[in-house]
Amino acid sequence: MSDYLNLSYKELKEYIKAHPQDEEAFQHFLTLMRAKPGVVVSGGEQIEAELRKRLAS
């Protein structure tokens, strides 16, 4: 188990920015993002747009 599993959502977002090559952490972040209420994503382009929006904030 990696340390990123113990990070808060905000900390994980910063970790992803600093370690874009960490695919497992990225997938974990996507799982958390999809679980948030109010986010409806139906395709790859929407996922990418939502991720960019969230990483920018």
HTML snippet that shows the backbone in 3Dmol.js (N, CA, C, O; Angstrom):
<script src="https://3Dmol.org/build/3Dmol-min.js"></script>
<div id="view" style="width:600px;height:400px;position:relative"></div>
<script>
const pdb = `
ATOM      1  N   MET A   1       0.831  -1.176   0.000  1.00  0.00           N
ATOM      2  CA  MET A   1       0.000   0.000   0.000  1.00  0.00           C
ATOM      3  C   MET A   1       0.881   1.248   0.000  1.00  0.00           C
ATOM      4  O   MET A   1       1.859   1.323   0.744  1.00  0.00           O
ATOM      5  N   SER A   2       0.539   2.206  -0.819  1.00  0.00           N
ATOM      6  CA  SER A   2       1.348   3.415  -0.948  1.00  0.00           C
ATOM      7  C   SER A   2       0.887   4.505   0.005  1.00  0.00           C
ATOM      8  O   SER A   2      -0.243   4.486   0.492  1.00  0.00           O
ATOM      9  N   ASP A   3       1.770   5.446   0.262  1.00  0.00           N
ATOM     10  CA  ASP A   3       1.472   6.552   1.165  1.00  0.00           C
ATOM     11  C   ASP A   3       0.345   7.434   0.665  1.00  0.00           C
ATOM     12  O   ASP A   3      -0.347   8.056   1.472  1.00  0.00           O
ATOM     13  N   TYR A   4       0.138   7.509  -0.650  1.00  0.00           N
ATOM     14  CA  TYR A   4      -0.897   8.385  -1.184  1.00  0.00           C
ATOM     15  C   TYR A   4      -2.291   7.994  -0.695  1.00  0.00           C
ATOM     16  O   TYR A   4      -3.199   8.824  -0.714  1.00  0.00           O
ATOM     17  N   LEU A   5      -2.475   6.765  -0.263  1.00  0.00           N
ATOM     18  CA  LEU A   5      -3.774   6.324   0.242  1.00  0.00           C
ATOM     19  C   LEU A   5      -4.148   7.029   1.549  1.00  0.00           C
ATOM     20  O   LEU A   5      -5.325   7.109   1.901  1.00  0.00           O
ATOM     21  N   ASN A   6      -3.159   7.529   2.253  1.00  0.00           N
ATOM     22  CA  ASN A   6      -3.401   8.193   3.537  1.00  0.00           C
ATOM     23  C   ASN A   6      -3.491   9.709   3.411  1.00  0.00           C
ATOM     24  O   ASN A   6      -3.656  10.395   4.420  1.00  0.00           O
ATOM     25  N   LEU A   7      -3.388  10.244   2.207  1.00  0.00           N
ATOM     26  CA  LEU A   7      -3.432  11.685   2.005  1.00  0.00           C
ATOM     27  C   LEU A   7      -4.874  12.179   1.947  1.00  0.00           C
ATOM     28  O   LEU A   7      -5.784  11.448   1.557  1.00  0.00           O
ATOM     29  N   SER A   8      -5.058  13.426   2.341  1.00  0.00           N
ATOM     30  CA  SER A   8      -6.373  14.053   2.178  1.00  0.00           C
ATOM     31  C   SER A   8      -6.582  14.302   0.684  1.00  0.00           C
ATOM     32  O   SER A   8      -5.647  14.185  -0.109  1.00  0.00           O
ATOM     33  N   TYR A   9      -7.796  14.640   0.313  1.00  0.00           N
ATOM     34  CA  TYR A   9      -8.111  14.920  -1.089  1.00  0.00           C
ATOM     35  C   TYR A   9      -7.207  16.030  -1.616  1.00  0.00           C
ATOM     36  O   TYR A   9      -6.645  15.911  -2.705  1.00  0.00           O
ATOM     37  N   LYS A  10      -7.068  17.102  -0.851  1.00  0.00           N
ATOM     38  CA  LYS A  10      -6.230  18.232  -1.260  1.00  0.00           C
ATOM     39  C   LYS A  10      -4.762  17.820  -1.376  1.00  0.00           C
ATOM     40  O   LYS A  10      -4.088  18.183  -2.340  1.00  0.00           O
ATOM     41  N   GLU A  11      -4.274  17.070  -0.401  1.00  0.00           N
ATOM     42  CA  GLU A  11      -2.885  16.608  -0.435  1.00  0.00           C
ATOM     43  C   GLU A  11      -2.648  15.683  -1.625  1.00  0.00           C
ATOM     44  O   GLU A  11      -1.607  15.749  -2.278  1.00  0.00           O
ATOM     45  N   LEU A  12      -3.627  14.821  -1.898  1.00  0.00           N
ATOM     46  CA  LEU A  12      -3.505  13.907  -3.034  1.00  0.00           C
ATOM     47  C   LEU A  12      -3.450  14.679  -4.341  1.00  0.00           C
ATOM     48  O   LEU A  12      -2.684  14.332  -5.241  1.00  0.00           O
ATOM     49  N   LYS A  13      -4.263  15.727  -4.448  1.00  0.00           N
ATOM     50  CA  LYS A  13      -4.263  16.558  -5.647  1.00  0.00           C
ATOM     51  C   LYS A  13      -2.878  17.175  -5.861  1.00  0.00           C
ATOM     52  O   LYS A  13      -2.379  17.207  -6.986  1.00  0.00           O
ATOM     53  N   GLU A  14      -2.265  17.658  -4.798  1.00  0.00           N
ATOM     54  CA  GLU A  14      -0.920  18.234  -4.900  1.00  0.00           C
ATOM     55  C   GLU A  14       0.115  17.151  -5.239  1.00  0.00           C
ATOM     56  O   GLU A  14       1.045  17.388  -6.010  1.00  0.00           O
ATOM     57  N   TYR A  15      -0.060  15.977  -4.657  1.00  0.00           N
ATOM     58  CA  TYR A  15       0.845  14.862  -4.943  1.00  0.00           C
ATOM     59  C   TYR A  15       0.794  14.498  -6.432  1.00  0.00           C
ATOM     60  O   TYR A  15       1.828  14.264  -7.059  1.00  0.00           O
ATOM     61  N   ILE A  16      -0.414  14.453  -6.984  1.00  0.00           N
ATOM     62  CA  ILE A  16      -0.588  14.113  -8.406  1.00  0.00           C
ATOM     63  C   ILE A  16       0.109  15.153  -9.281  1.00  0.00           C
ATOM     64  O   ILE A  16       0.751  14.805 -10.272  1.00  0.00           O
ATOM     65  N   LYS A  17      -0.018  16.420  -8.916  1.00  0.00           N
ATOM     66  CA  LYS A  17       0.650  17.474  -9.686  1.00  0.00           C
ATOM     67  C   LYS A  17       2.166  17.291  -9.665  1.00  0.00           C
ATOM     68  O   LYS A  17       2.841  17.492 -10.675  1.00  0.00           O
ATOM     69  N   ALA A  18       2.688  16.911  -8.510  1.00  0.00           N
ATOM     70  CA  ALA A  18       4.137  16.757  -8.352  1.00  0.00           C
ATOM     71  C   ALA A  18       4.664  15.436  -8.908  1.00  0.00           C
ATOM     72  O   ALA A  18       5.845  15.330  -9.239  1.00  0.00           O
ATOM     73  N   HIS A  19       3.783  14.418  -9.015  1.00  0.00           N
ATOM     74  CA  HIS A  19       4.187  13.088  -9.460  1.00  0.00           C
ATOM     75  C   HIS A  19       3.255  12.576 -10.559  1.00  0.00           C
ATOM     76  O   HIS A  19       2.560  11.581 -10.356  1.00  0.00           O
ATOM     77  N   PRO A  20       3.228  13.235 -11.711  1.00  0.00           N
ATOM     78  CA  PRO A  20       2.283  12.843 -12.766  1.00  0.00           C
ATOM     79  C   PRO A  20       2.515  11.433 -13.305  1.00  0.00           C
ATOM     80  O   PRO A  20       1.633  10.876 -13.958  1.00  0.00           O
ATOM     81  N   GLN A  21       3.648  10.862 -13.052  1.00  0.00           N
ATOM     82  CA  GLN A  21       3.948   9.519 -13.536  1.00  0.00           C
ATOM     83  C   GLN A  21       3.369   8.425 -12.640  1.00  0.00           C
ATOM     84  O   GLN A  21       3.393   7.253 -13.013  1.00  0.00           O
ATOM     85  N   ASP A  22       2.853   8.784 -11.472  1.00  0.00           N
ATOM     86  CA  ASP A  22       2.322   7.800 -10.530  1.00  0.00           C
ATOM     87  C   ASP A  22       0.889   7.434 -10.928  1.00  0.00           C
ATOM     88  O   ASP A  22      -0.067   8.061 -10.471  1.00  0.00           O
ATOM     89  N   GLU A  23       0.750   6.435 -11.767  1.00  0.00           N
ATOM     90  CA  GLU A  23      -0.544   6.024 -12.310  1.00  0.00           C
ATOM     91  C   GLU A  23      -1.490   5.514 -11.223  1.00  0.00           C
ATOM     92  O   GLU A  23      -2.690   5.780 -11.282  1.00  0.00           O
ATOM     93  N   GLU A  24      -0.974   4.793 -10.244  1.00  0.00           N
ATOM     94  CA  GLU A  24      -1.827   4.270  -9.169  1.00  0.00           C
ATOM     95  C   GLU A  24      -2.447   5.405  -8.364  1.00  0.00           C
ATOM     96  O   GLU A  24      -3.634   5.361  -8.041  1.00  0.00           O
ATOM     97  N   ALA A  25      -1.654   6.419  -8.038  1.00  0.00           N
ATOM     98  CA  ALA A  25      -2.174   7.567  -7.293  1.00  0.00           C
ATOM     99  C   ALA A  25      -3.205   8.311  -8.131  1.00  0.00           C
ATOM    100  O   ALA A  25      -4.229   8.750  -7.608  1.00  0.00           O
ATOM    101  N   PHE A  26      -2.944   8.453  -9.413  1.00  0.00           N
ATOM    102  CA  PHE A  26      -3.880   9.126 -10.315  1.00  0.00           C
ATOM    103  C   PHE A  26      -5.207   8.379 -10.366  1.00  0.00           C
ATOM    104  O   PHE A  26      -6.270   8.997 -10.296  1.00  0.00           O
ATOM    105  N   GLN A  27      -5.153   7.073 -10.486  1.00  0.00           N
ATOM    106  CA  GLN A  27      -6.378   6.276 -10.527  1.00  0.00           C
ATOM    107  C   GLN A  27      -7.145   6.380  -9.205  1.00  0.00           C
ATOM    108  O   GLN A  27      -8.375   6.434  -9.195  1.00  0.00           O
ATOM    109  N   HIS A  28      -6.412   6.406  -8.101  1.00  0.00           N
ATOM    110  CA  HIS A  28      -7.043   6.573  -6.793  1.00  0.00           C
ATOM    111  C   HIS A  28      -7.739   7.937  -6.725  1.00  0.00           C
ATOM    112  O   HIS A  28      -8.859   8.039  -6.225  1.00  0.00           O
ATOM    113  N   PHE A  29      -7.081   8.977  -7.224  1.00  0.00           N
ATOM    114  CA  PHE A  29      -7.669  10.309  -7.255  1.00  0.00           C
ATOM    115  C   PHE A  29      -8.945  10.321  -8.094  1.00  0.00           C
ATOM    116  O   PHE A  29      -9.945  10.916  -7.695  1.00  0.00           O
ATOM    117  N   LEU A  30      -8.911   9.665  -9.255  1.00  0.00           N
ATOM    118  CA  LEU A  30     -10.103   9.597 -10.103  1.00  0.00           C
ATOM    119  C   LEU A  30     -11.248   8.896  -9.382  1.00  0.00           C
ATOM    120  O   LEU A  30     -12.399   9.318  -9.494  1.00  0.00           O
ATOM    121  N   THR A  31     -10.949   7.845  -8.653  1.00  0.00           N
ATOM    122  CA  THR A  31     -11.971   7.136  -7.888  1.00  0.00           C
ATOM    123  C   THR A  31     -12.609   8.062  -6.857  1.00  0.00           C
ATOM    124  O   THR A  31     -13.830   8.082  -6.705  1.00  0.00           O
ATOM    125  N   LEU A  32     -11.785   8.821  -6.154  1.00  0.00           N
ATOM    126  CA  LEU A  32     -12.309   9.758  -5.162  1.00  0.00           C
ATOM    127  C   LEU A  32     -13.129  10.853  -5.834  1.00  0.00           C
ATOM    128  O   LEU A  32     -14.182  11.243  -5.330  1.00  0.00           O
ATOM    129  N   MET A  33     -12.652  11.342  -6.960  1.00  0.00           N
ATOM    130  CA  MET A  33     -13.341  12.402  -7.679  1.00  0.00           C
ATOM    131  C   MET A  33     -14.710  11.929  -8.153  1.00  0.00           C
ATOM    132  O   MET A  33     -15.697  12.656  -8.039  1.00  0.00           O
ATOM    133  N   ARG A  34     -14.767  10.724  -8.680  1.00  0.00           N
ATOM    134  CA  ARG A  34     -16.034  10.177  -9.172  1.00  0.00           C
ATOM    135  C   ARG A  34     -17.032   9.943  -8.037  1.00  0.00           C
ATOM    136  O   ARG A  34     -18.242   9.984  -8.260  1.00  0.00           O
ATOM    137  N   ALA A  35     -16.541   9.704  -6.843  1.00  0.00           N
ATOM    138  CA  ALA A  35     -17.411   9.437  -5.704  1.00  0.00           C
ATOM    139  C   ALA A  35     -18.033  10.703  -5.128  1.00  0.00           C
ATOM    140  O   ALA A  35     -18.990  10.630  -4.356  1.00  0.00           O
ATOM    141  N   LYS A  36     -17.497  11.860  -5.496  1.00  0.00           N
ATOM    142  CA  LYS A  36     -18.039  13.116  -4.985  1.00  0.00           C
ATOM    143  C   LYS A  36     -19.408  13.372  -5.592  1.00  0.00           C
ATOM    144  O   LYS A  36     -19.607  13.160  -6.788  1.00  0.00           O
ATOM    145  N   PRO A  37     -20.346  13.823  -4.783  1.00  0.00           N
ATOM    146  CA  PRO A  37     -21.684  14.111  -5.323  1.00  0.00           C
ATOM    147  C   PRO A  37     -21.645  15.290  -6.292  1.00  0.00           C
ATOM    148  O   PRO A  37     -20.834  16.207  -6.157  1.00  0.00           O
ATOM    149  N   GLY A  38     -22.533  15.238  -7.259  1.00  0.00           N
ATOM    150  CA  GLY A  38     -22.640  16.330  -8.212  1.00  0.00           C
ATOM    151  C   GLY A  38     -21.736  16.217  -9.417  1.00  0.00           C
ATOM    152  O   GLY A  38     -21.772  17.079 -10.295  1.00  0.00           O
ATOM    153  N   VAL A  39     -20.935  15.188  -9.481  1.00  0.00           N
ATOM    154  CA  VAL A  39     -20.048  15.013 -10.624  1.00  0.00           C
ATOM    155  C   VAL A  39     -20.583  13.876 -11.473  1.00  0.00           C
ATOM    156  O   VAL A  39     -20.604  12.721 -11.047  1.00  0.00           O
ATOM    157  N   VAL A  40     -21.011  14.213 -12.672  1.00  0.00           N
ATOM    158  CA  VAL A  40     -21.493  13.214 -13.612  1.00  0.00           C
ATOM    159  C   VAL A  40     -20.577  13.267 -14.817  1.00  0.00           C
ATOM    160  O   VAL A  40     -20.522  14.266 -15.532  1.00  0.00           O
ATOM    161  N   VAL A  41     -19.860  12.178 -15.030  1.00  0.00           N
ATOM    162  CA  VAL A  41     -18.906  12.109 -16.122  1.00  0.00           C
ATOM    163  C   VAL A  41     -19.219  10.871 -16.932  1.00  0.00           C
ATOM    164  O   VAL A  41     -19.284   9.763 -16.399  1.00  0.00           O
ATOM    165  N   SER A  42     -19.415  11.070 -18.237  1.00  0.00           N
ATOM    166  CA  SER A  42     -19.812   9.925 -19.056  1.00  0.00           C
ATOM    167  C   SER A  42     -18.776   9.524 -20.098  1.00  0.00           C
ATOM    168  O   SER A  42     -18.971   8.533 -20.802  1.00  0.00           O
ATOM    169  N   GLY A  43     -17.692  10.259 -20.211  1.00  0.00           N
ATOM    170  CA  GLY A  43     -16.707   9.887 -21.218  1.00  0.00           C
ATOM    171  C   GLY A  43     -15.327  10.398 -20.875  1.00  0.00           C
ATOM    172  O   GLY A  43     -15.153  11.190 -19.949  1.00  0.00           O
ATOM    173  N   GLY A  44     -14.350   9.937 -21.632  1.00  0.00           N
ATOM    174  CA  GLY A  44     -12.951  10.282 -21.391  1.00  0.00           C
ATOM    175  C   GLY A  44     -12.670  11.772 -21.453  1.00  0.00           C
ATOM    176  O   GLY A  44     -11.913  12.298 -20.637  1.00  0.00           O
ATOM    177  N   GLU A  45     -13.283  12.466 -22.430  1.00  0.00           N
ATOM    178  CA  GLU A  45     -13.046  13.902 -22.552  1.00  0.00           C
ATOM    179  C   GLU A  45     -13.616  14.658 -21.356  1.00  0.00           C
ATOM    180  O   GLU A  45     -13.014  15.619 -20.879  1.00  0.00           O
ATOM    181  N   GLN A  46     -14.775  14.221 -20.875  1.00  0.00           N
ATOM    182  CA  GLN A  46     -15.365  14.868 -19.702  1.00  0.00           C
ATOM    183  C   GLN A  46     -14.521  14.622 -18.458  1.00  0.00           C
ATOM    184  O   GLN A  46     -14.350  15.519 -17.632  1.00  0.00           O
ATOM    185  N   ILE A  47     -13.998  13.415 -18.325  1.00  0.00           N
ATOM    186  CA  ILE A  47     -13.128  13.106 -17.183  1.00  0.00           C
ATOM    187  C   ILE A  47     -11.906  14.011 -17.219  1.00  0.00           C
ATOM    188  O   ILE A  47     -11.522  14.589 -16.202  1.00  0.00           O
ATOM    189  N   GLU A  48     -11.299  14.131 -18.391  1.00  0.00           N
ATOM    190  CA  GLU A  48     -10.102  14.961 -18.530  1.00  0.00           C
ATOM    191  C   GLU A  48     -10.412  16.427 -18.213  1.00  0.00           C
ATOM    192  O   GLU A  48      -9.637  17.087 -17.521  1.00  0.00           O
ATOM    193  N   ALA A  49     -11.529  16.935 -18.711  1.00  0.00           N
ATOM    194  CA  ALA A  49     -11.910  18.330 -18.448  1.00  0.00           C
ATOM    195  C   ALA A  49     -12.180  18.551 -16.969  1.00  0.00           C
ATOM    196  O   ALA A  49     -11.746  19.555 -16.403  1.00  0.00           O
ATOM    197  N   GLU A  50     -12.890  17.625 -16.336  1.00  0.00           N
ATOM    198  CA  GLU A  50     -13.184  17.761 -14.903  1.00  0.00           C
ATOM    199  C   GLU A  50     -11.909  17.676 -14.083  1.00  0.00           C
ATOM    200  O   GLU A  50     -11.747  18.417 -13.114  1.00  0.00           O
ATOM    201  N   LEU A  51     -11.012  16.792 -14.453  1.00  0.00           N
ATOM    202  CA  LEU A  51      -9.741  16.666 -13.740  1.00  0.00           C
ATOM    203  C   LEU A  51      -8.921  17.943 -13.857  1.00  0.00           C
ATOM    204  O   LEU A  51      -8.374  18.428 -12.866  1.00  0.00           O
ATOM    205  N   ARG A  52      -8.836  18.486 -15.062  1.00  0.00           N
ATOM    206  CA  ARG A  52      -8.094  19.741 -15.247  1.00  0.00           C
ATOM    207  C   ARG A  52      -8.694  20.858 -14.402  1.00  0.00           C
ATOM    208  O   ARG A  52      -7.966  21.635 -13.784  1.00  0.00           O
ATOM    209  N   LYS A  53     -10.021  20.937 -14.378  1.00  0.00           N
ATOM    210  CA  LYS A  53     -10.705  21.956 -13.590  1.00  0.00           C
ATOM    211  C   LYS A  53     -10.369  21.813 -12.117  1.00  0.00           C
ATOM    212  O   LYS A  53     -10.063  22.795 -11.440  1.00  0.00           O
ATOM    213  N   ARG A  54     -10.429  20.589 -11.629  1.00  0.00           N
ATOM    214  CA  ARG A  54     -10.180  20.355 -10.204  1.00  0.00           C
ATOM    215  C   ARG A  54      -8.710  20.543  -9.831  1.00  0.00           C
ATOM    216  O   ARG A  54      -8.412  21.030  -8.740  1.00  0.00           O
ATOM    217  N   LEU A  55      -7.804  20.171 -10.706  1.00  0.00           N
ATOM    218  CA  LEU A  55      -6.394  20.346 -10.407  1.00  0.00           C
ATOM    219  C   LEU A  55      -6.012  21.835 -10.438  1.00  0.00           C
ATOM    220  O   LEU A  55      -5.096  22.255  -9.730  1.00  0.00           O
ATOM    221  N   ALA A  56      -6.701  22.612 -11.241  1.00  0.00           N
ATOM    222  CA  ALA A  56      -6.419  24.047 -11.323  1.00  0.00           C
ATOM    223  C   ALA A  56      -6.915  24.806 -10.106  1.00  0.00           C
ATOM    224  O   ALA A  56      -6.383  25.866  -9.776  1.00  0.00           O
ATOM    225  N   SER A  57      -7.934  24.273  -9.433  1.00  0.00           N
ATOM    226  CA  SER A  57      -8.502  24.999  -8.277  1.00  0.00           C
ATOM    227  C   SER A  57      -7.734  24.750  -7.008  1.00  0.00           C
ATOM    228  O   SER A  57      -8.085  25.287  -5.957  1.00  0.00           O
TER     229      SER A  57
END
`;
const viewer = $3Dmol.createViewer("view");
viewer.addModel(pdb, "pdb");
viewer.setStyle({}, {cartoon: {color: "spectrum"}});
viewer.zoomTo();
viewer.render();
</script>
